[in-house]
Amino acid sequence: MKSQSLLAAAIAALANVKLVSAHTFIWGVWVNGVDQGTNVGIRSPAYNGAPPRGYNNSPVKNLTSIDLRCNVLGENPNPHTIKVKPGDNLTFDWHHNNRTKADDVIDFSHHGPILAYISPDPPTENSFVKIFEKGLYELPEKEFAPGKWAISTELKSGFGIMNVRVPAGLKAGPYLIRGELIALHEADASFEINPRRGAQFYPNCVQIEVEGDGTVELPSGVSFPGAYKYGAPGIVHNVCFHV
Ligand SMILES: [Cu+2]
């Protein structure tokens, strides 16, 4: 009995370590409301997946790292690619510990914006084009409070749901949609100056194959890494001080 309870304690301790190091990422994608399956077509930062991709999903804070593109080991393709048509609605299912409505999605401290970019796959110089962003959408009622942010209010209370539309008329081919959360709770200082603080990036790439006879080519966009600069407004930001 004693060794059993010790074992139980050890397992509980391991589970706690996992909770501490685990962060939110995309667990599933619905296309026009149809679930494509858990982990299908998603370059998951797979702390819960099989080696060799078995890193934990810590935030990316180094703005010059390739990890800023599609997260740790995000250059490794997923074996599945999700087939879509121009104008389709994609619903990303962001979760923390499990893909259920009981999951907390993300820690309540993580205030910040949600973004999405699209790029041909593989990406090239300046190939990521922003197709969605939402940040602070309601100021706080009292001073020194964070107000309502897309991550900590909308995504969290909405069970991790984020909707993105495939651009209308988009030319057929393989693309990546890079969903991103930027948590700003420690972003009052730049990571470059104080590596213990800084904005926390949670990028996650979804592989899609656009079908049909669309003719629209993406305009020039930005590169990851490269798009974000240390010290830029929005990368350095105090979430409790709105001026
Ligand atoms: Cu975190």
Boltz pocket constraint, residues with backbone or C-beta under 6 A from the ligand:
constraints:
  - pocket:
      binder: B
      contacts: [[A, 22], [A, 23], [A, 59], [A, 107], [A, 110], [A, 183], [A, 200]]
      max_distance: 6.0
